[in-house]
Structure formats: C-alpha cells, structure tokens
C-alpha cells in the first residue's frame, strides 16, 4: 500500500490543479495522487499558514531562514514566501513526487529564492533555521512525528520558532508534552475545529 510519506509512491500519477485564496493571496497548485491532500488544501494546513502569518506579523518578523519540513506539494512554504518576500524558505519532503511538485508550484506562483530538498527527516537539512513549520505526517507514527520535533529543536537558531499543526484526536496533547520537554514552553496560538497550532521558541 502506498503512503504520502513514501519516497516513491507506487500509485499511478494523475496530476490535477487546485486554485485557492489564502491570506488574501490567490494561489494555484499542481497536485497528484500519492501526495498529501491532493484534492484541496486541507484545513490544518490552511490554519497553519494563517496562524504563522499572523504570529510573525505581530512579532515584526519579516525575514530569516524558514524550513517547511514535510512540505507536500508546497502550500505552506510558498504561501509564506508570498506573504513575506524577504524570507529564505527551504521546503523538504521524503516523497520525491511531492518535492517535484513543490518546485513546479514555486514557479507557478511566481516564487523565487526558494529551495526544495528531498530528505528523509533532517538528513539533508543541516540548518540553522530561524523558523520551522510543519504539518507532520501523523500517519507515519509517533516516533516519526517526535523525530520531526527533535530535529527542529537541534537545528533552530537561538530564539528560533517552531510552528506545528495537529488535530486533538491525532495526539495534540501528547505532542505538546513532547514539545514542552524539548523547548520548555509550548503555546497554542490558534485552536479551531479540533486543530491546534502550537508555537515553541528555542531559548537564546
């Protein structure tokens, strides 16, 4: 059985396009079978983009190195680059089909200065990063999700921020406990329809 977190999805390719509007910006994405949420931008991803954009605006953050790990076909990193043009995003996914789509979608949406990397976790992502954002692959299991958190902590620069979106029924409370064990403080900055966007800061 093929999963969106496989390196090479076995399911036959069947490309399609979706158009959407996020944070007042019109965006278009090519998607495909074998990647995460190919029919539409899922609610959690949309909530993550909006929450991160609002939080960075309030904090006056306009630039820095951003990592979107588990990027899928690229909506989070691409949208944030459109909202904050001075950001330097790296988008990463283990799924080669997803990474190829993210590259196409950056061009499709007029985004330059964005790097896409095929990486199993953080193996090809040395950092440091100022911001890490992720809608983690919960279906891959708790060990994989916790490895995402641990890698983010290791690669964030002092004062850097991690943003995570999770459904409560998919383990948001236990994820928050793991994040607090790493960062000390983990705050829910947005809660909607059973989803939580969590923010953690690495102490300087």
LINBELCOR-V820545 format. One record per pair of residues at least 4 apart in sequence whose ideal C-beta (glycine too) atoms are under 6 Angstrom apart, sorted by the first residue. I is the first residue (numbers start at 1). J is the second residue. Records with the same first field share a line. If there is no record, write none. Layout:
BEGIN
I: J  J
END
This chain:
BEGIN
2: 6  9  10  11  34
4: 35  36
5: 137  140
7: 94  96
8: 96
9: 34  97
11: 33  34
13: 32
14: 33
15: 30  32
16: 31
17: 30
18: 29  40
19: 28
20: 27  41
21: 26
22: 27  49  79
23: 53  83
25: 82
27: 109
28: 108
29: 73  105
30: 101  104
31: 38  73
32: 97
34: 97
35: 72  73  97  98
36: 72
37: 42
41: 45  46  75
44: 135  165  195
45: 75  135
47: 51  165  192  195
48: 135  165  197
49: 76  79
51: 189  190  197
52: 133  163
53: 83
55: 189
56: 61
62: 84  86
63: 86
64: 130  131
65: 88  129  130
66: 87  89  131
67: 90  129  132
68: 76  77  91  133
69: 92  134
70: 93  134  136  137
71: 77  91  92  93  102
72: 98
73: 98  101  102  105
74: 78  91  102  105
75: 79
76: 133
77: 89  91
78: 105  106  109  111
80: 84
81: 87  89  111  114
89: 114
90: 115
91: 102  116
92: 117  119  125
93: 98  99
94: 120
96: 118
99: 116  118
101: 105
102: 116
103: 116
106: 111  114
117: 124
119: 123  124  125
121: 147  151
122: 151
127: 155
128: 155  157
129: 155  156
130: 157  160
131: 161
132: 152  162
133: 163
134: 148  164
135: 165
136: 145  148
138: 145  170
140: 144
142: 146
146: 178
149: 178  179
152: 156  162
153: 182
156: 160  202
158: 202  204
159: 204
160: 202
161: 201
162: 200
163: 199
164: 198
165: 195  197
166: 170  172  175  196
167: 194  195
168: 172  194
171: 175
172: 196
176: 186
179: 183  186  200
180: 186
183: 200
186: 198  200
187: 199
188: 196  198
189: 197  199
190: 197
191: 196
END
